Amino acid sequence: MPEMRFHIRWPDGTREACYAPSLVIKEHLAVGQDYPVAEFVALSRLALGIASARVRARYGFPCGRAEAQLARIEETARRQAPGTVYVESFEV
């Protein structure tokens, strides 16, 4: 399974490189797009959940790194003022 990173910018200007255990994130987020924080969290939850399920199907256990990444996204989102998350790039 190819791992990837998706680089984002939070509403407060903080940049973050996020981990995904599969390329499925590309089906849910687009480079150059702004997403309201709540939508970004929901899309990340969906994509990382699918990716973790793919790891479970292949190896018999979910992807702990994907689950940890989602927890970081959710925690950071709680601290953000209203605004948008900008998807800067994908890195495979």
ChimeraX attribute file (.defattr): number of C-alpha atoms within 10 A of each C-alpha:
attribute: neighborCount
match mode: 1-to-1
recipient: residues
	/A:1	10
	/A:2	9
	/A:3	13
	/A:4	19
	/A:5	18
	/A:6	21
	/A:7	17
	/A:8	22
	/A:9	16
	/A:10	22
	/A:11	18
	/A:12	13
	/A:13	10
	/A:14	10
	/A:15	15
	/A:16	15
	/A:17	15
	/A:18	18
	/A:19	20
	/A:20	25
	/A:21	21
	/A:22	21
	/A:23	20
	/A:24	19
	/A:25	22
	/A:26	13
	/A:27	9
	/A:28	14
	/A:29	19
	/A:30	16
	/A:31	14
	/A:32	11
	/A:33	13
	/A:34	20
	/A:35	18
	/A:36	15
	/A:37	23
	/A:38	16
	/A:39	13
	/A:40	21
	/A:41	20
	/A:42	15
	/A:43	17
	/A:44	22
	/A:45	19
	/A:46	16
	/A:47	23
	/A:48	27
	/A:49	19
	/A:50	17
	/A:51	24
	/A:52	22
	/A:53	17
	/A:54	19
	/A:55	19
	/A:56	13
	/A:57	11
	/A:58	11
	/A:59	10
	/A:60	10
	/A:61	12
	/A:62	17
	/A:63	19
	/A:64	12
	/A:65	14
	/A:66	25
	/A:67	18
	/A:68	13
	/A:69	18
	/A:70	23
	/A:71	14
	/A:72	13
	/A:73	19
	/A:74	18
	/A:75	12
	/A:76	14
	/A:77	18
	/A:78	12
	/A:79	9
	/A:80	14
	/A:81	11
	/A:82	13
	/A:83	14
	/A:84	19
	/A:85	25
	/A:86	23
	/A:87	21
	/A:88	17
	/A:89	14
	/A:90	18
	/A:91	12
	/A:92	10
